[in-house]
Amino acid sequence: MTTIEAVKLLEQFRAGGVSREKVLQAFQAAPVADLGFAQVDTHRALRRGFPEVIFGAGKTPEQVVRIAARLLKGEQRILITRVNGEHARALRRKFKQAVHHSEARCVTIQTRPQKPRPGIIAVVCAGTSDLPVAEEAAVTAEIMGNRVERIHDIGVSGLHRLVGRLELIQSANVVIVAAGMEGALPSVVAGLVARPVIAVPTSVGYGASFGGLAALLGMLNSCGSGVTVVNIDNGFGAGYAASQINALAEMSSQSGLNQS
């Protein structure tokens, strides 16, 4: 149950639409489900606005399926990241709504369609090799209820490509930029937009890129104001943070409408 769903439930109770017992049952549910091998946080959505995300790497397909099944007892959407083919096949066998995003290495399960919140999150990647990380960010932002615009292969070696997509990037509430090699693209984008920029260093590059460390250090030392940097290849972290920022923009907009 998310905070929004909790508010709706309380409003329904106040209007006489649901019983007191149903409300108490919803809020008295244990915050943790003990599966033996995992302690599933069933109140994560109430505190954070989105259910606990399952990190698939290092877990067996059976463990991932059991955690997902427990979360779906009380949630309408979940995300599993860093899955392999076995994880994906097991999830699709168990849940007919499971969607495997192979490039992003993610599986999403949504039992009920939801209307995306206003505002756009732009996911930009420097090169085609950065796509898996960019897609992880995009899929994360989408399952969390956001509209995403994907803008691919506009790295600094051909700045005319960036200029051609600049209007779309500037229209976004948040911009995620994934880049490997020397990691210069986020600094360039930050100098052209008046929006938060979340930089994602990728492990793409030759020997002296040190598996993304060169891009990470370059982004941490960015001269572009307002650049926030996540860990190497952490598209999920970027997508999650962008969703939170976009949600704040939605709340600010609604507050302004209420005041007027």
Order of alpha helices (4+ residues) and beta strands (2+ residues): alpha-alpha-beta-beta-alpha-beta-alpha-beta-alpha-beta-beta-beta-alpha-beta-alpha-alpha-beta-alpha-beta-alpha-beta-alpha
